[in-house]
Amino acid sequence: MTNLRARARASSLRMAFIVGVIGLILIELANIYFIMPMPGSQRMRSIDEAYLIHSWRWPLRFLFGAMVLVGVFSAWRAPGWRKWLVPVALLLAGFVAYVANFQMAADHMFRQASALNMQPLERNKVAADRLVVGVDMNGESRAYPLEFIGYHHQVRDTVGGKEVLVSYCTVCRTGRVFSPIVGGRSETFRLVGMDHFNAMFEDKTTKTWWRQANGEAVVGDLKGSRLEELPSWQVTLKQWLVLHPRSLVMQGDPKFAGEYAKDYAFERGTSRKTLTGTDTASWHDKSWVVGIKSNGHTKAYDWNRLRYQRIVNDDVGGTPIVLVMAPDNVSYYAFERRDKQTRFALRRDSLIAFLGDSLLATGRAYALSGQNKTDTLRAVNASQEFWHSWRTFQPGTERY
């Protein structure tokens, strides 16, 4: 009877070891599967489950680790060759944990610049035809090249005395600039993964997850909150410096020279990579659109049509807008028209009002001639991104 009890206890301990090892492996795999671009993972509505697993990962690790420790000696005493499965299982669990936490963790794959290096035009080394996300506030302007922020995903800076979080997601082709002020104080964020192919950031204080495409807190204590989006433009550096000749330009961190984009394939839409490549047709998942939001309404404009048409006079949520393509075929601007009756045509690089005699230079949209040379048009945030991203995070969007 004693022997039977001893064998039963030994069997239970070995089973605890097996369950513990399997549990450790599964918790590490699950912790990255739902928040990284794995087969099928980004098309699931699993953000709540992903956050739950992520939040409970340490208690679960301790639980399964304790089971491994309790049963490891009994498992090693197994007769014959089976005891050699113990070191194999431990090595496998350790390997999976290392890969999941150091090789595939988002903030390890895409690291932050050690220091932000902003330089004036005379010391700039970025090519003039590279795309940038430009920010202009309180008389100060700065440009952040996509070749750099596309890798880092986020850059923290101060422009015109205001803190900014400049973000970019290459899988969605979304460039957004937010105020990092949460609850009245400056917050720190880290890249934690992605959901529906869009980058997610985790704040340091509450561990809430925030969506890069619209600044929305999707899970955590602050769920439902939104970061304030700040005005920004996506244009070539050459176009930006014409409008902002005193602008500072972000330079790459030498530590990440091997990680930065070496060519123009992503920026020019010639890449055919699965995650970041472009479909040159219209209204396909990886097709480009320009999206505009106003008064709770959203509308998407096909990039191919915009390049052909050059200028669009339209209405978004009751706001009359004009969307115009610059001569370089990659820079674009959106402005709010004075009223629905005032429409614009494009002549060279200037907007001509159909009504009245105002002539406005694109980019700044200030009057060069006409009755009121101090007249201006208010810039409207417009985002170039993949169609799958815009329609996912702007449900109910109209199509122009």
LUMLO-400891 format. One line per 2 residues: number of its first residue (from 1); their letters; for each residue x, y, z of N, C-alpha, C. Coordinates in steps of 0.1 Angstrom, whole numbers, plus 5000, padded with zeros to 4 digits. Example, Ala and Ser with C-alpha at 12.3 -4.5 7.8 and 13.67 -1.06 7.14 Angstrom:
1	as	5132,4943,5078,5123,4955,5078,5132,4967,5078 | 5128,4978,5071,5137,4989,5071,5129,5000,5079 $
***
This chain:
1	mt	5008,4988,5000,5000,5000,5000,5009,5013,5000 | 5019,5012,5008,5028,5023,5009,5035,5026,4995 $
3	nl	5039,5015,4989,5045,5016,4975,5035,5022,4965 | 5023,5018,4966,5013,5023,4957,5011,5038,4959 $
5	ra	5011,5042,4972,5009,5057,4975,5021,5065,4970 | 5033,5059,4971,5045,5066,4967,5045,5067,4952 $
7	ra	5041,5056,4945,5041,5057,4930,5030,5067,4925 | 5019,5067,4932,5009,5077,4928,5013,5091,4931 $
9	ra	5020,5093,4942,5025,5107,4945,5036,5111,4935 | 5045,5102,4931,5055,5104,4921,5049,5108,4908 $
11	ss	5038,5100,4904,5031,5103,4891,5025,5116,4891 | 5019,5120,4903,5012,5133,4904,5022,5144,4902 $
13	lr	5034,5142,4909,5045,5152,4908,5050,5154,4894 | 5052,5142,4887,5056,5143,4873,5046,5150,4864 $
15	ma	5033,5147,4867,5023,5154,4859,5023,5169,4862 | 5026,5173,4874,5027,5187,4878,5038,5194,4870 $
17	fi	5049,5186,4868,5060,5191,4861,5056,5193,4846 | 5050,5183,4840,5046,5184,4826,5036,5196,4824 $
19	vg	5026,5197,4833,5016,5208,4831,5023,5221,4833 | 5032,5222,4843,5039,5234,4845,5048,5239,4833 $
21	vi	5055,5230,4827,5063,5233,4815,5054,5237,4803 | 5043,5229,4801,5034,5233,4790,5027,5247,4793 $
23	gl	5024,5249,4805,5018,5262,4809,5027,5273,4807 | 5040,5272,4810,5050,5282,4808,5051,5285,4793 $
25	il	5052,5275,4785,5053,5277,4771,5041,5284,4765 | 5029,5279,4769,5017,5285,4763,5014,5299,4767 $
27	ie	5018,5302,4780,5015,5316,4784,5025,5326,4777 | 5037,5322,4774,5046,5330,4766,5042,5332,4752 $
29	la	5037,5321,4746,5032,5321,4732,5020,5330,4731 | 5010,5328,4740,4998,5336,4740,5000,5350,4742 $
31	ni	5011,5353,4750,5014,5367,4754,5019,5375,4742 | 5024,5368,4731,5028,5375,4719,5019,5373,4708 $
33	yf	5012,5362,4708,5004,5358,4696,4993,5369,4693 | 4986,5373,4703,4975,5382,4701,4979,5397,4698 $
35	im	4991,5400,4701,4995,5414,4700,5007,5416,4690 | 5010,5405,4682,5020,5406,4672,5014,5401,4659 $
37	pm	5020,5404,4647,5014,5399,4635,5016,5385,4632 | 5008,5376,4639,5009,5362,4637,4997,5358,4628 $
39	pg	4998,5346,4622,4987,5341,4614,4973,5342,4620 | 4965,5350,4615,4951,5351,4620,4949,5360,4632 $
41	sq	4960,5364,4639,4958,5371,4652,4953,5385,4651 | 4957,5392,4640,4953,5406,4639,4939,5408,4633 $
43	rm	4933,5397,4629,4919,5398,4624,4909,5394,4635 | 4913,5390,4647,4904,5386,4657,4901,5399,4666 $
45	rs	4889,5398,4672,4886,5408,4682,4889,5402,4696 | 4902,5403,4698,4908,5396,4710,4916,5405,4719 $
47	id	4914,5418,4718,4922,5428,4726,4920,5426,4741 | 4907,5423,4745,4905,5421,4759,4912,5409,4765 $
49	ea	4912,5398,4757,4918,5386,4761,4933,5388,4761 | 4939,5395,4751,4953,5398,4751,4957,5406,4763 $
51	yl	4949,5416,4767,4953,5424,4778,4952,5416,4791 | 4942,5407,4792,4941,5399,4804,4953,5390,4806 $
53	ih	4957,5384,4795,4969,5375,4796,4981,5383,4799 | 4983,5395,4793,4994,5403,4796,4995,5408,4810 $
55	sw	4983,5411,4815,4982,5416,4829,4985,5405,4839 | 4981,5393,4836,4983,5382,4845,4995,5373,4842 $
57	rw	5004,5378,4834,5015,5369,4829,5024,5365,4841 | 5027,5375,4850,5036,5372,4861,5030,5362,4871 $
59	pl	5017,5364,4876,5011,5354,4885,5011,5340,4878 | 5008,5340,4865,5007,5327,4858,5021,5321,4857 $
61	rf	5031,5329,4855,5045,5324,4854,5049,5318,4868 | 5046,5325,4878,5049,5320,4892,5042,5306,4894 $
63	lf	5029,5306,4890,5021,5294,4893,5027,5282,4885 | 5029,5283,4872,5035,5272,4864,5049,5269,4868 $
65	ga	5056,5280,4872,5070,5278,4876,5071,5270,4889 | 5061,5272,4898,5061,5265,4911,5058,5250,4908 $
67	mv	5049,5248,4898,5045,5234,4895,5058,5227,4889 | 5066,5234,4881,5078,5228,4876,5087,5224,4887 $
69	lv	5089,5233,4897,5099,5231,4908,5094,5219,4917 | 5081,5219,4919,5076,5208,4927,5078,5194,4921 $
71	gv	5077,5194,4908,5077,5181,4901,5090,5177,4894 | 5100,5186,4894,5112,5184,4886,5120,5172,4891 $
73	fs	5121,5170,4904,5130,5160,4909,5123,5146,4907 | 5110,5146,4908,5103,5133,4906,5104,5130,4891 $
75	aw	5102,5140,4882,5103,5137,4868,5117,5132,4864 | 5127,5137,4871,5141,5133,4868,5144,5118,4872 $
77	ra	5136,5113,4882,5138,5100,4886,5130,5090,4878 | 5124,5094,4867,5116,5085,4859,5126,5075,4853 $
79	pg	5121,5063,4851,5130,5052,4847,5134,5054,4832 | 5146,5049,4829,5151,5048,4815,5153,5062,4809 $
81	wr	5150,5063,4795,5153,5075,4788,5144,5087,4791 | 5133,5084,4797,5123,5094,4799,5128,5106,4808 $
83	kw	5138,5103,4817,5143,5113,4826,5150,5124,4818 | 5155,5120,4806,5162,5130,4797,5153,5140,4791 $
85	lv	5140,5137,4792,5130,5147,4787,5129,5159,4796 | 5134,5158,4808,5133,5169,4818,5142,5180,4813 $
87	pv	5155,5178,4811,5163,5190,4806,5159,5195,4793 | 5154,5186,4784,5149,5190,4771,5137,5200,4773 $
89	al	5128,5196,4781,5116,5204,4784,5120,5218,4790 | 5129,5217,4799,5133,5230,4806,5140,5239,4796 $
91	ll	5149,5233,4787,5155,5241,4777,5145,5247,4767 | 5135,5239,4763,5125,5244,4754,5117,5255,4760 $
93	ag	5113,5254,4773,5106,5265,4779,5114,5277,4781 | 5127,5276,4784,5136,5287,4785,5138,5294,4771 $
95	fv	5139,5286,4761,5141,5292,4747,5129,5300,4743 | 5117,5294,4745,5104,5301,4741,5103,5314,4749 $
97	ay	5106,5314,4762,5105,5326,4770,5115,5336,4766 | 5127,5332,4762,5137,5342,4757,5132,5348,4744 $
99	va	5128,5340,4734,5123,5345,4721,5112,5355,4723 | 5102,5350,4731,5090,5358,4733,5092,5372,4740 $
101	nf	5102,5372,4749,5104,5384,4757,5116,5393,4752 | 5124,5388,4744,5136,5396,4739,5137,5396,4724 $
103	qm	5133,5386,4717,5133,5386,4702,5121,5391,4696 | 5109,5389,4702,5096,5392,4696,5088,5403,4703 $
105	aa	5094,5407,4714,5087,5418,4722,5088,5431,4714 | 5077,5438,4712,5077,5450,4703,5087,5460,4707 $
107	dh	5088,5463,4720,5098,5474,4724,5112,5469,4723 | 5115,5456,4721,5128,5452,4719,5131,5451,4704 $
109	mf	5121,5449,4696,5123,5449,4681,5125,5463,4676 | 5117,5472,4681,5117,5486,4677,5121,5495,4688 $
111	rq	5133,5498,4690,5138,5505,4702,5138,5520,4699 | 5138,5528,4710,5138,5542,4710,5152,5548,4708 $
113	as	5152,5559,4701,5165,5566,4699,5170,5570,4713 | 5184,5569,4714,5190,5572,4727,5189,5587,4730 $
115	al	5190,5595,4719,5189,5610,4720,5183,5615,4707 | 5174,5625,4709,5168,5631,4697,5177,5642,4691 $
117	nm	5182,5640,4679,5191,5649,4672,5184,5657,4662 | 5181,5670,4665,5174,5679,4656,5184,5689,4651 $
119	qp	5185,5691,4638,5194,5700,4632,5188,5710,4622 | 5193,5722,4621,5188,5731,4611,5192,5727,4597 $
121	le	5187,5734,4587,5189,5731,4573,5204,5730,4569 | 5212,5739,4574,5226,5738,4570,5234,5726,4575 $
123	rn	5228,5719,4585,5235,5707,4591,5227,5695,4589 | 5216,5696,4581,5208,5685,4578,5214,5675,4568 $
125	kv	5213,5662,4571,5218,5651,4562,5207,5643,4556 | 5194,5646,4558,5183,5639,4553,5181,5644,4538 $
127	aa	5179,5635,4529,5176,5638,4515,5163,5646,4514 | 5163,5656,4505,5152,5666,4503,5139,5659,4499 $
129	dr	5140,5648,4492,5128,5641,4487,5123,5630,4496 | 5128,5629,4508,5122,5620,4518,5110,5626,4524 $
131	lv	5100,5617,4527,5088,5622,4534,5090,5624,4548 | 5083,5634,4554,5085,5638,4568,5071,5640,4573 $
133	vg	5069,5639,4586,5058,5644,4594,5062,5657,4600 | 5055,5668,4596,5059,5681,4600,5050,5686,4611 $
135	vd	5056,5693,4620,5048,5700,4631,5052,5714,4632 | 5042,5723,4633,5044,5737,4634,5035,5743,4644 $
137	mn	5041,5748,4656,5033,5753,4666,5040,5765,4673 | 5032,5775,4676,5037,5787,4683,5050,5792,4677 $
139	ge	5051,5793,4664,5062,5799,4657,5074,5790,4656 | 5073,5777,4660,5085,5768,4659,5080,5756,4650 $
141	sr	5089,5751,4642,5085,5740,4633,5096,5730,4633 | 5092,5717,4632,5102,5706,4632,5097,5695,4623 $
143	ay	5106,5688,4617,5103,5677,4607,5109,5664,4612 | 5101,5653,4610,5105,5640,4615,5103,5630,4603 $
145	pl	5115,5626,4597,5115,5618,4585,5108,5604,4588 | 5100,5599,4578,5094,5586,4579,5105,5575,4580 $
147	ef	5116,5577,4574,5126,5566,4574,5131,5564,4588 | 5130,5573,4597,5134,5572,4611,5122,5568,4620 $
149	ig	5112,5576,4620,5100,5573,4629,5093,5561,4625 | 5094,5556,4613,5088,5544,4609,5094,5532,4616 $
151	yh	5107,5533,4620,5113,5522,4628,5110,5525,4643 | 5112,5537,4648,5110,5539,4662,5096,5538,4667 $
153	hq	5087,5541,4658,5072,5542,4660,5068,5554,4668 | 5076,5559,4677,5073,5571,4685,5085,5579,4687 $
155	vr	5084,5592,4688,5094,5602,4691,5088,5612,4701 | 5095,5615,4712,5090,5625,4721,5099,5638,4719 $
157	dt	5092,5649,4718,5098,5662,4716,5090,5673,4722 | 5095,5685,4721,5088,5697,4725,5089,5707,4714 $
159	vg	5077,5712,4709,5077,5721,4698,5069,5733,4702 | 5075,5745,4701,5068,5757,4705,5064,5757,4720 $
161	gk	5072,5750,4728,5069,5750,4742,5058,5739,4746 | 5054,5731,4736,5044,5721,4739,5049,5707,4737 $
163	ev	5047,5698,4746,5052,5685,4745,5044,5678,4733 | 5051,5670,4725,5044,5662,4715,5049,5648,4715 $
165	lv	5040,5639,4710,5043,5625,4708,5041,5623,4693 | 5052,5622,4685,5051,5620,4671,5052,5605,4669 $
167	sy	5041,5599,4663,5040,5585,4661,5038,5581,4646 | 5043,5569,4643,5041,5564,4629,5040,5549,4630 $
169	ct	5030,5543,4622,5029,5529,4621,5030,5525,4606 | 5040,5518,4602,5042,5515,4588,5032,5504,4583 $
171	vc	5027,5496,4592,5017,5486,4588,5004,5492,4585 | 5001,5503,4590,4988,5510,4587,4991,5523,4579 $
173	rt	5004,5527,4578,5008,5539,4571,5001,5551,4577 | 5001,5551,4591,4994,5562,4598,5005,5570,4605 $
175	gr	5005,5583,4603,5013,5593,4610,5004,5601,4619 | 5006,5601,4632,4998,5609,4641,5007,5616,4651 $
177	vf	5003,5628,4654,5010,5636,4665,5000,5639,4676 | 5003,5635,4688,4995,5636,4699,5001,5644,4710 $
179	sp	4993,5650,4719,4998,5655,4732,4999,5644,4741 | 5011,5642,4748,5012,5631,4757,5008,5634,4771 $
181	iv	4999,5644,4773,4994,5648,4786,4982,5640,4789 | 4983,5632,4800,4971,5624,4804,4968,5627,4819 $
183	gg	4956,5631,4821,4952,5634,4835,4959,5646,4840 | 4963,5655,4831,4970,5667,4836,4985,5667,4838 $
185	rs	4991,5655,4835,5005,5654,4836,5011,5646,4824 | 5024,5648,4822,5031,5642,4811,5032,5627,4813 $
187	et	5028,5619,4803,5029,5605,4804,5040,5599,4795 | 5045,5587,4799,5055,5580,4791,5048,5568,4785 $
189	fr	5052,5565,4773,5046,5554,4766,5057,5544,4761 | 5053,5531,4760,5062,5522,4753,5054,5514,4743 $
191	lv	5060,5510,4732,5054,5502,4722,5052,5488,4728 | 5039,5483,4728,5036,5470,4734,5032,5460,4724 $
193	gm	5028,5464,4712,5024,5454,4702,5015,5461,4692 | 5005,5453,4686,4996,5459,4677,4982,5452,4678 $
195	dh	4972,5458,4673,4959,5453,4673,4952,5457,4659 | 4947,5447,4652,4942,5450,4639,4952,5457,4630 $
197	fn	4965,5453,4632,4976,5458,4624,4980,5472,4627 | 4975,5477,4638,4979,5491,4642,4987,5490,4655 $
199	am	4997,5499,4656,5006,5499,4668,4998,5503,4680 | 5002,5497,4691,4996,5500,4704,5007,5504,4714 $
201	fe	5004,5515,4722,5013,5520,4732,5007,5517,4746 | 5016,5514,4755,5012,5512,4769,5017,5524,4778 $
203	dk	5009,5530,4785,5014,5541,4794,5020,5536,4806 | 5030,5543,4812,5037,5538,4823,5029,5538,4836 $
205	tt	5020,5548,4838,5013,5550,4850,5003,5539,4853 | 4993,5538,4843,4982,5529,4845,4983,5516,4838 $
207	kt	4993,5515,4829,4994,5503,4820,4982,5501,4810 | 4976,5512,4807,4965,5512,4797,4971,5511,4784 $
209	ww	4964,5505,4774,4969,5503,4760,4961,5514,4752 | 4969,5521,4744,4964,5532,4735,4967,5528,4721 $
211	rq	4957,5531,4712,4958,5528,4698,4964,5540,4691 | 4974,5537,4682,4981,5548,4675,4973,5554,4665 $
213	an	4964,5547,4658,4956,5553,4647,4947,5565,4651 | 4942,5564,4663,4933,5575,4668,4935,5580,4682 $
215	ge	4945,5575,4689,4948,5579,4702,4938,5575,4713 | 4931,5564,4710,4921,5559,4719,4926,5549,4728 $
217	av	4923,5550,4741,4926,5540,4751,4916,5528,4749 | 4921,5516,4745,4912,5506,4742,4910,5496,4753 $
219	vg	4920,5494,4762,4918,5485,4774,4926,5491,4785 | 4922,5488,4797,4929,5493,4809,4920,5503,4817 $
221	dl	4926,5509,4827,4919,5518,4836,4914,5530,4829 | 4920,5535,4818,4916,5547,4811,4909,5544,4799 $
223	kg	4903,5532,4797,4896,5528,4785,4885,5539,4781 | 4885,5542,4769,4876,5552,4764,4881,5566,4763 $
225	sr	4893,5569,4770,4899,5582,4769,4906,5583,4756 | 4909,5595,4752,4916,5598,4739,4927,5608,4742 $
227	le	4938,5606,4735,4949,5616,4735,4945,5627,4725 | 4949,5639,4729,4946,5651,4720,4955,5650,4707 $
229	el	4948,5650,4696,4956,5650,4683,4960,5664,4680 | 4972,5666,4676,4978,5679,4672,4979,5680,4657 $
231	ps	4979,5692,4652,4981,5694,4637,4994,5689,4632 | 4994,5682,4621,5006,5678,4615,5004,5676,4600 $
233	wq	5015,5675,4592,5014,5674,4578,5024,5664,4573 | 5021,5656,4563,5030,5647,4557,5034,5652,4543 $
235	vt	5046,5656,4541,5051,5662,4529,5065,5658,4527 | 5071,5661,4515,5085,5659,4514,5093,5670,4522 $
237	lk	5105,5666,4526,5113,5676,4533,5115,5689,4525 | 5117,5687,4512,5119,5699,4504,5107,5709,4505 $
239	qw	5095,5703,4504,5083,5711,4505,5081,5717,4518 | 5085,5710,4529,5084,5715,4542,5093,5726,4544 $
241	lv	5105,5725,4539,5115,5736,4542,5112,5748,4533 | 5105,5747,4522,5101,5759,4515,5091,5767,4523 $
243	lh	5082,5760,4530,5072,5766,4539,5078,5770,4552 | 5088,5763,4557,5093,5765,4570,5109,5764,4569 $
245	pr	5115,5774,4564,5129,5774,4561,5138,5773,4574 | 5132,5777,4585,5140,5777,4598,5136,5764,4606 $
247	sl	5130,5755,4600,5126,5743,4607,5138,5734,4611 | 5137,5728,4622,5147,5718,4626,5143,5704,4620 $
249	vm	5153,5696,4617,5150,5683,4610,5156,5672,4619 | 5149,5662,4622,5154,5650,4629,5164,5643,4621 $
251	qg	5175,5639,4628,5186,5631,4621,5185,5617,4627 | 5190,5607,4620,5190,5594,4625,5200,5591,4636 $
253	dp	5196,5582,4645,5205,5578,4655,5215,5568,4650 | 5228,5570,4650,5238,5561,4644,5237,5547,4650 $
255	kf	5232,5545,4662,5230,5532,4667,5220,5523,4659 | 5211,5530,4652,5201,5522,4645,5202,5524,4630 $
257	ag	5214,5527,4625,5216,5529,4611,5212,5517,4603 | 5215,5505,4609,5211,5493,4601,5196,5490,4601 $
259	ey	5189,5497,4610,5174,5494,4611,5166,5504,4602 | 5172,5515,4599,5164,5525,4591,5162,5521,4577 $
261	ak	5152,5526,4571,5148,5523,4557,5160,5527,4548 | 5165,5518,4539,5176,5521,4531,5172,5526,4517 $
263	dy	5159,5524,4514,5155,5529,4501,5141,5536,4502 | 5135,5539,4491,5123,5547,4491,5111,5538,4488 $
265	af	5112,5525,4488,5101,5516,4484,5089,5518,4492 | 5090,5519,4506,5078,5521,4514,5072,5535,4511 $
267	er	5080,5545,4511,5075,5559,4509,5068,5561,4496 | 5074,5555,4485,5069,5557,4472,5058,5547,4468 $
269	gt	5056,5537,4476,5045,5527,4473,5049,5516,4464 | 5062,5514,4462,5067,5504,4453,5070,5491,4461 $
271	sr	5069,5491,4474,5071,5479,4482,5060,5469,4480 | 5062,5456,4480,5052,5446,4479,5052,5437,4491 $
273	kt	5059,5441,4502,5059,5433,4514,5045,5431,4519 | 5044,5419,4526,5030,5415,4531,5024,5425,4540 $
275	lt	5032,5430,4550,5027,5439,4560,5027,5454,4556 | 5038,5458,4549,5040,5472,4547,5039,5476,4532 $
277	gt	5037,5466,4523,5036,5469,4509,5024,5476,4505 | 5024,5482,4493,5012,5489,4488,5006,5482,4476 $
279	dt	4993,5482,4476,4985,5478,4464,4982,5490,4456 | 4986,5491,4443,4984,5503,4435,4970,5505,4430 $
281	as	4962,5495,4432,4948,5496,4428,4940,5505,4438 | 4928,5508,4435,4920,5517,4444,4911,5508,4453 $
283	wh	4909,5513,4465,4900,5507,4475,4902,5492,4478 | 4915,5488,4477,4919,5475,4482,4925,5477,4496 $
285	dk	4927,5466,4503,4931,5467,4517,4944,5476,4518 | 4953,5474,4509,4966,5480,4510,4967,5492,4501 $
287	sw	4956,5497,4496,4955,5509,4488,4956,5521,4497 | 4961,5532,4491,4963,5545,4499,4950,5553,4498 $
289	vv	4946,5559,4509,4936,5569,4509,4940,5581,4518 | 4934,5592,4516,4936,5603,4525,4923,5605,4533 $
291	gi	4924,5604,4546,4912,5605,4554,4911,5618,4562 | 4898,5623,4563,4896,5636,4570,4884,5634,4579 $
293	ks	4886,5639,4591,4875,5639,4601,4870,5653,4605 | 4857,5654,4606,4852,5667,4610,4838,5665,4616 $
295	ng	4836,5671,4628,4822,5671,4634,4817,5657,4636 | 4826,5648,4639,4821,5634,4641,4819,5626,4629 $
297	ht	4822,5631,4617,4821,5624,4605,4834,5622,4598 | 4836,5612,4591,4848,5608,4584,4846,5605,4569 $
299	ka	4856,5608,4561,4855,5606,4547,4869,5602,4542 | 4869,5592,4533,4882,5588,4527,4882,5592,4512 $
301	yd	4894,5596,4507,4896,5600,4494,4906,5591,4487 | 4903,5585,4476,4912,5576,4469,4924,5583,4464 $
303	wn	4936,5578,4468,4949,5585,4464,4950,5586,4449 | 4947,5575,4442,4948,5575,4427,4940,5586,4421 $
305	rl	4927,5588,4426,4919,5598,4421,4924,5612,4424 | 4929,5613,4436,4934,5626,4440,4946,5630,4431 $
307	ry	4955,5621,4428,4967,5624,4420,4962,5628,4406 | 4951,5622,4401,4946,5625,4388,4938,5638,4388 $
309	qr	4930,5640,4398,4921,5652,4399,4928,5664,4404 | 4939,5662,4412,4947,5672,4418,4940,5681,4429 $
311	iv	4928,5683,4428,4921,5692,4438,4907,5687,4440 | 4902,5687,4452,4888,5683,4455,4882,5693,4464 $
313	nd	4871,5698,4460,4862,5707,4468,4851,5698,4473 | 4850,5697,4487,4840,5687,4492,4835,5692,4506 $
315	dv	4827,5684,4512,4821,5687,4525,4823,5675,4534 | 4828,5676,4546,4829,5665,4555,4822,5669,4568 $
317	gg	4811,5663,4572,4804,5666,4584,4799,5680,4585 | 4796,5686,4573,4791,5700,4573,4802,5710,4571 $
319	tp	4814,5705,4571,4826,5715,4570,4830,5715,4555 | 4830,5726,4549,4835,5727,4535,4850,5726,4535 $
321	iv	4856,5717,4527,4870,5715,4527,4875,5716,4513 | 4888,5718,4511,4895,5717,4498,4908,5708,4501 $
323	lv	4909,5698,4493,4920,5689,4494,4928,5690,4481 | 4941,5692,4482,4949,5695,4470,4962,5688,4470 $
325	ma	4966,5683,4459,4979,5676,4457,4989,5685,4452 | 5001,5685,4458,5012,5694,4454,5018,5688,4441 $
327	pd	5026,5697,4434,5032,5692,4421,5041,5680,4422 | 5047,5678,4434,5056,5666,4436,5049,5653,4436 $
329	nv	5035,5653,4436,5027,5641,4436,5028,5633,4449 | 5034,5637,4459,5034,5630,4472,5030,5639,4484 $
331	sy	5032,5652,4482,5028,5661,4493,5013,5665,4490 | 5006,5667,4501,4991,5671,4500,4988,5680,4511 $
333	ya	4977,5688,4509,4972,5697,4520,4957,5697,4520 | 4952,5700,4532,4937,5701,4533,4934,5714,4541 $
335	fe	4924,5721,4536,4920,5734,4542,4905,5734,4543 | 4901,5742,4553,4886,5745,4554,4883,5757,4546 $
337	rr	4873,5755,4537,4869,5767,4528,4860,5776,4537 | 4860,5789,4533,4852,5799,4540,4838,5795,4541 $
339	dk	4832,5790,4530,4818,5786,4530,4817,5776,4518 | 4805,5771,4517,4802,5761,4507,4802,5767,4493 $
341	qt	4800,5780,4492,4799,5786,4479,4813,5788,4473 | 4823,5791,4482,4836,5794,4477,4843,5781,4473 $
343	rf	4846,5780,4461,4853,5768,4456,4866,5772,4449 | 4876,5762,4449,4889,5766,4444,4893,5757,4432 $
345	al	4901,5763,4423,4907,5756,4412,4922,5756,4415 | 4930,5748,4408,4944,5747,4410,4951,5753,4397 $
347	rr	4960,5763,4400,4968,5768,4389,4982,5768,4393 | 4990,5760,4387,5004,5757,4391,5004,5753,4405 $
349	ds	5010,5761,4414,5011,5756,4428,5002,5766,4437 | 4992,5771,4431,4983,5780,4439,4969,5776,4437 $
351	li	4961,5780,4447,4946,5778,4447,4940,5791,4442 | 4931,5790,4433,4923,5802,4428,4909,5800,4432 $
353	af	4903,5810,4439,4890,5810,4444,4880,5812,4432 | 4870,5804,4430,4860,5806,4420,4852,5819,4422 $
355	lg	4850,5822,4435,4842,5834,4438,4852,5844,4444 | 4851,5856,4439,4861,5866,4444,4874,5865,4436 $
357	ds	4884,5872,4440,4896,5872,4432,4908,5868,4441 | 4906,5860,4451,4916,5856,4460,4926,5846,4454 $
359	ll	4938,5847,4456,4948,5838,4452,4956,5833,4464 | 4956,5820,4467,4962,5815,4479,4973,5805,4476 $
361	at	4984,5806,4482,4995,5796,4479,4992,5784,4487 | 4993,5772,4481,4991,5760,4488,5001,5758,4499 $
363	gr	4998,5750,4509,5007,5748,4520,5005,5758,4531 | 5005,5770,4528,5002,5780,4539,4988,5786,4537 $
365	ay	4983,5786,4524,4970,5791,4521,4967,5805,4526 | 4976,5814,4523,4974,5828,4526,4973,5836,4513 $
367	al	4965,5847,4513,4962,5854,4501,4975,5861,4496 | 4977,5860,4483,4988,5867,4476,4983,5879,4469 $
369	sg	4971,5879,4465,4965,5891,4459,4950,5890,4462 | 4942,5901,4457,4928,5901,4460,4924,5912,4469 $
371	qn	4912,5911,4474,4907,5922,4482,4913,5922,4496 | 4916,5910,4501,4921,5909,4515,4934,5900,4515 $
373	kt	4945,5907,4514,4958,5900,4514,4962,5894,4527 | 4955,5896,4537,4958,5890,4550,4949,5878,4552 $
375	dt	4941,5874,4543,4932,5863,4544,4940,5850,4545 | 4934,5840,4552,4941,5827,4553,4930,5817,4554 $
377	lr	4934,5804,4551,4925,5793,4553,4930,5785,4564 | 4921,5779,4572,4925,5771,4583,4929,5757,4578 $
379	av	4940,5752,4582,4945,5739,4578,4936,5728,4585 | 4934,5717,4579,4926,5706,4584,4935,5694,4584 $
381	na	4935,5686,4595,4943,5674,4596,4938,5664,4585 | 4947,5659,4577,4944,5649,4567,4954,5638,4568 $
383	sq	4950,5626,4568,4959,5615,4570,4960,5605,4558 | 4972,5603,4553,4973,5593,4543,4976,5580,4550 $
385	ef	4968,5570,4546,4970,5556,4552,4964,5546,4544 | 4967,5533,4547,4961,5522,4540,4946,5522,4542 $
387	wh	4938,5518,4532,4924,5517,4533,4919,5508,4544 | 4926,5497,4546,4922,5488,4557,4923,5494,4570 $
389	sw	4932,5503,4572,4934,5510,4585,4923,5520,4587 | 4921,5529,4577,4911,5539,4579,4897,5534,4581 $
391	rt	4893,5524,4574,4879,5519,4575,4878,5511,4588 | 4889,5505,4593,4888,5498,4606,4886,5507,4618 $
393	fq	4894,5518,4618,4894,5526,4630,4886,5539,4628 | 4879,5540,4616,4870,5550,4614,4857,5544,4609 $
395	pg	4850,5535,4617,4839,5528,4612,4828,5538,4607 | 4821,5534,4597,4810,5543,4592,4816,5554,4583 $
397	te	4828,5553,4579,4834,5563,4570,4827,5564,4557 | 4826,5576,4551,4821,5577,4537,4833,5576,4528 $
399	ry	4830,5573,4515,4840,5572,4505,4837,5583,4494 | 4847,5591,4491,4845,5601,4481,4844,5595,4467 $
***
